[in-house]
Amino acid sequence: MDTTLSRFPITTLCCVPTIFQLLVQEDLTRYQFQSLRHCLTGGEALNPDVREKWKSQVGLELHEGYGQSETVLICANSKGMKIKSGSMGKASPPYDVQIVDDEGNILSPGEEGNIAVRIRPTRPFCFFSCYLNNPEKTEASERGDFYITGDRAHKDKDGYFWFMGRNDDVINSSSYRIGPVEVENALAEHPAVLEAAVVSSPDPIRGEVVKAFIVLSPAYSSQDPKKLTQELQEHVKRVTAPYKYPRKVAFVSKLPKTVSGKIQRNTLRSQEWGEMRGNPRKAP
């Protein structure tokens, strides 16, 4: 893709974060992207380290956005606005986006909750009408005056949203709630990690623990797995918090992805929970 960008007059590049993560492993300073003007990403959380590497190597900002098929774009780092690395930006007009609890009550800045879009008293004109032939699903997606996206985040005092993960992705370990994105971002800062995906794994004492599936950078592929695991665990402890480190680590050759390049955490989670797949959050 790097040679394609330099050979053809491409002005706008939009890819999932995984593609940008793979691109910045190359020395992009060897190429000149004379036509490229705007770069944006969505579909999953953008790692701050990838954003910084892209900006330093290409000279352009990487703008992250968030939305769903039901909503299209509802949060964005729009061109010209200040970007807080790791945030998916502010609410995008015409949406009133809030963080709410399970009853639809708006939460204070800094509190984790559901990403929600106000649909009452007026439903946004560009919003989906309903799930076709599925009124139960439509009703289940609404709480009070809001549509619930199924994703969790918190909003800071400046109105920036910080993604934590899908409801099913958030890990509950010994009553600590751990968002996989934060752990993945921490792992990605280590030079040994090319790609990482974090999911819950069953544990007889804690109920669930953090497990990381890691694709190693080529330079680290021959290192001792036990020593490297300990090094990565200590790294996550320093970058995040001691209770968030991955107690289980698996080094893999590739991660399961959709055709568009999004990492399929649900596949890894199902693999971990095995026969408990029908009740995946029940401790063994």
MIVO-905130 format. One line per 4 residues: number of its first residue (from 0); for each residue x, y, z of C-alpha. Coordinates in nm, 2 decimals, m for minus. Layout:
// residues N
NUM> X Y Z ~ ...
// end
This chain:
// residues 284
0> 0.00 0.00 0.00 ~ 0.28 0.24 0.07 ~ 0.40 0.23 m0.29 ~ 0.04 0.27 m0.41
4> 0.00 0.59 m0.20 ~ 0.32 0.73 m0.35 ~ 0.25 0.63 m0.71 ~ m0.11 0.74 m0.75
8> m0.28 1.08 m0.68 ~ m0.47 0.96 m0.37 ~ m0.58 1.25 m0.16 ~ m0.78 1.08 0.12
12> m0.69 0.75 0.30 ~ m0.95 0.58 0.52 ~ m0.86 0.24 0.68 ~ m0.92 0.05 1.00
16> m0.65 0.11 1.26 ~ m0.49 m0.23 1.20 ~ m0.39 m0.12 0.85 ~ m0.22 0.19 0.98
20> m0.05 m0.02 1.25 ~ 0.10 m0.24 0.99 ~ 0.20 0.05 0.76 ~ 0.40 0.23 1.04
24> 0.62 m0.08 1.08 ~ 0.78 0.02 0.76 ~ 1.01 0.32 0.72 ~ 0.75 0.55 0.55
28> 1.00 0.84 0.54 ~ 1.14 0.66 0.23 ~ 0.83 0.76 0.04 ~ 0.67 1.08 m0.07
32> 0.30 1.10 m0.06 ~ 0.26 1.42 m0.26 ~ m0.12 1.40 m0.31 ~ m0.22 1.27 0.03
36> m0.41 1.54 0.23 ~ m0.64 1.37 0.48 ~ m0.61 1.05 0.68 ~ m0.89 0.90 0.89
40> m0.97 0.58 1.07 ~ m1.25 0.40 1.25 ~ m1.40 0.06 1.31 ~ m1.20 m0.01 1.62
44> m0.99 0.19 1.87 ~ m0.68 0.37 1.74 ~ m0.36 0.31 1.94 ~ m0.20 0.64 2.04
48> 0.14 0.50 1.95 ~ 0.02 0.43 1.59 ~ m0.11 0.79 1.56 ~ 0.22 0.94 1.67
52> 0.43 0.72 1.44 ~ 0.20 0.80 1.14 ~ 0.22 1.17 1.21 ~ 0.60 1.16 1.25
56> 0.67 0.95 0.94 ~ 0.40 1.08 0.70 ~ 0.36 1.44 0.83 ~ m0.02 1.42 0.85
60> m0.26 1.39 1.14 ~ m0.46 1.07 1.17 ~ m0.82 1.15 1.25 ~ m1.02 0.89 1.44
64> m1.40 0.86 1.43 ~ m1.67 0.64 1.59 ~ m2.00 0.52 1.46 ~ m2.22 0.22 1.38
68> m2.43 0.10 1.09 ~ m2.74 0.23 1.28 ~ m2.60 0.57 1.34 ~ m2.32 0.64 1.09
72> m2.06 0.89 1.24 ~ m2.15 1.01 1.59 ~ m1.81 1.10 1.74 ~ m1.50 1.23 1.55
76> m1.17 1.41 1.56 ~ m1.27 1.66 1.29 ~ m1.02 1.84 1.08 ~ m0.89 2.15 1.25
80> m0.99 2.05 1.61 ~ m0.75 1.97 1.89 ~ m0.68 1.60 1.91 ~ m0.63 1.42 2.24
84> m0.43 1.11 2.16 ~ m0.64 0.80 2.25 ~ m0.97 0.98 2.24 ~ m1.22 0.92 1.96
88> m1.32 1.29 1.96 ~ m1.63 1.48 2.03 ~ m2.00 1.43 1.94 ~ m2.06 1.49 1.57
92> m2.36 1.70 1.47 ~ m2.66 1.65 1.47 ~ m2.62 1.40 1.75 ~ m2.65 1.45 2.12
96> m2.41 1.18 2.25 ~ m2.39 1.11 2.62 ~ m2.25 0.85 2.86 ~ m2.54 0.69 3.05
100> m2.61 0.42 3.30 ~ m2.82 0.11 3.23 ~ m3.14 0.31 3.31 ~ m3.05 0.59 3.07
104> m2.94 0.84 3.33 ~ m2.66 1.07 3.21 ~ m2.33 1.02 3.40 ~ m2.08 1.27 3.52
108> m1.75 1.33 3.33 ~ m1.50 1.06 3.40 ~ m1.76 0.79 3.48 ~ m1.77 0.48 3.27
112> m2.10 0.39 3.11 ~ m2.29 0.32 2.79 ~ m2.23 0.53 2.48 ~ m2.58 0.66 2.39
116> m2.75 0.88 2.14 ~ m3.06 1.10 2.24 ~ m3.36 0.99 2.03 ~ m3.64 1.16 2.23
120> m3.82 1.39 2.20 ~ m3.69 1.41 1.84 ~ m3.52 1.12 1.66 ~ m3.22 1.25 1.46
124> m3.31 1.27 1.09 ~ m3.00 1.06 0.98 ~ m3.07 0.78 1.24 ~ m3.20 0.44 1.16
128> m3.57 0.39 1.21 ~ m3.58 0.04 1.36 ~ m3.44 m0.32 1.33 ~ m3.64 m0.46 1.04
132> m3.90 m0.71 1.16 ~ m3.74 m0.72 1.51 ~ m3.94 m0.49 1.74 ~ m3.79 m0.67 2.05
136> m3.44 m0.58 1.95 ~ m3.54 m0.22 1.88 ~ m3.70 m0.19 2.22 ~ m3.40 m0.35 2.39
140> m3.17 m0.09 2.23 ~ m3.35 0.20 2.40 ~ m3.32 0.32 2.76 ~ m3.52 0.63 2.86
144> m3.45 0.90 2.60 ~ m3.15 0.73 2.45 ~ m3.04 0.46 2.20 ~ m2.77 0.24 2.36
148> m2.49 0.15 2.12 ~ m2.36 m0.15 2.32 ~ m2.02 0.02 2.36 ~ m1.87 0.16 2.67
152> m1.66 0.47 2.73 ~ m1.63 0.78 2.94 ~ m1.64 1.14 2.85 ~ m1.40 1.40 3.00
156> m1.48 1.75 3.11 ~ m1.39 1.89 2.77 ~ m1.64 1.66 2.59 ~ m1.40 1.41 2.45
160> m1.50 1.05 2.45 ~ m1.26 0.77 2.55 ~ m1.35 0.42 2.42 ~ m1.33 0.12 2.66
164> m1.48 m0.16 2.45 ~ m1.80 m0.35 2.37 ~ m2.01 m0.45 2.67 ~ m1.91 m0.81 2.62
168> m1.54 m0.71 2.58 ~ m1.50 m0.54 2.92 ~ m1.33 m0.78 3.16 ~ m1.45 m0.82 3.52
172> m1.17 m0.96 3.72 ~ m1.21 m0.98 4.10 ~ m1.46 m0.69 4.07 ~ m1.21 m0.48 3.88
176> m1.35 m0.37 3.54 ~ m1.08 m0.37 3.28 ~ m1.12 m0.23 2.93 ~ m0.93 m0.43 2.67
180> m0.84 m0.13 2.46 ~ m0.62 0.03 2.74 ~ m0.42 m0.29 2.78 ~ m0.38 m0.33 2.40
184> m0.26 0.02 2.38 ~ 0.00 m0.04 2.66 ~ 0.12 m0.35 2.49 ~ 0.15 m0.18 2.15
188> 0.40 0.07 2.30 ~ 0.65 m0.21 2.35 ~ 0.87 m0.27 2.05 ~ 0.82 m0.65 2.07
192> 0.45 m0.62 1.99 ~ 0.33 m0.60 1.63 ~ m0.03 m0.66 1.71 ~ m0.23 m0.74 2.02
196> m0.58 m0.85 2.12 ~ m0.70 m0.87 2.48 ~ m1.00 m1.08 2.60 ~ m1.13 m1.23 2.92
200> m1.02 m1.58 3.01 ~ m1.18 m1.81 3.28 ~ m1.01 m1.83 3.62 ~ m1.12 m2.04 3.92
204> m1.04 m1.76 4.17 ~ m1.09 m1.43 4.00 ~ m1.37 m1.54 3.77 ~ m1.20 m1.38 3.47
208> m0.85 m1.26 3.40 ~ m0.69 m1.07 3.12 ~ m0.54 m1.27 2.84 ~ m0.33 m1.12 2.56
212> m0.29 m1.27 2.22 ~ 0.03 m1.12 2.07 ~ 0.18 m1.11 1.73 ~ 0.55 m1.04 1.78
216> 0.77 m0.80 1.57 ~ 1.02 m1.00 1.36 ~ 1.31 m0.88 1.57 ~ 1.17 m1.05 1.88
220> 1.04 m1.37 1.73 ~ 1.33 m1.58 1.86 ~ 1.34 m1.45 2.21 ~ 1.26 m1.67 2.51
224> 0.88 m1.67 2.55 ~ 0.88 m1.69 2.93 ~ 1.12 m1.39 2.97 ~ 0.94 m1.19 2.71
228> 0.60 m1.26 2.88 ~ 0.74 m1.13 3.21 ~ 0.88 m0.82 3.04 ~ 0.55 m0.74 2.87
232> 0.35 m0.80 3.20 ~ 0.58 m0.56 3.39 ~ 0.55 m0.31 3.10 ~ 0.17 m0.31 3.13
236> 0.18 m0.27 3.50 ~ 0.40 0.04 3.47 ~ 0.19 0.20 3.19 ~ m0.16 0.12 3.33
240> m0.21 m0.03 3.68 ~ m0.09 m0.34 3.85 ~ m0.43 m0.52 3.83 ~ m0.46 m0.47 3.46
244> m0.17 m0.67 3.34 ~ m0.24 m0.98 3.13 ~ m0.20 m1.28 3.36 ~ m0.21 m1.50 3.05
248> m0.01 m1.44 2.73 ~ m0.02 m1.63 2.40 ~ 0.21 m1.56 2.12 ~ 0.04 m1.63 1.78
252> 0.13 m1.59 1.42 ~ m0.18 m1.39 1.33 ~ m0.51 m1.26 1.48 ~ m0.86 m1.34 1.35
256> m1.00 m1.04 1.16 ~ m1.29 m0.94 0.95 ~ m1.25 m0.88 0.57 ~ m1.21 m0.51 0.65
260> m0.92 m0.58 0.89 ~ m1.10 m0.54 1.23 ~ m0.98 m0.78 1.50 ~ m1.24 m1.03 1.61
264> m1.21 m1.04 1.98 ~ m1.53 m1.24 2.01 ~ m1.36 m1.53 1.82 ~ m1.07 m1.53 2.07
268> m1.31 m1.50 2.37 ~ m1.52 m1.79 2.25 ~ m1.20 m2.00 2.21 ~ m1.11 m1.92 2.57
272> m1.44 m2.00 2.73 ~ m1.49 m2.32 2.52 ~ m1.80 m2.51 2.63 ~ m1.92 m2.22 2.85
276> m1.97 m2.02 2.53 ~ m2.35 m2.00 2.59 ~ m2.28 m1.84 2.93 ~ m1.94 m1.68 2.87
280> m1.91 m1.47 3.18 ~ m1.98 m1.74 3.43 ~ m1.68 m1.85 3.63 ~ m1.58 m2.22 3.61
// end
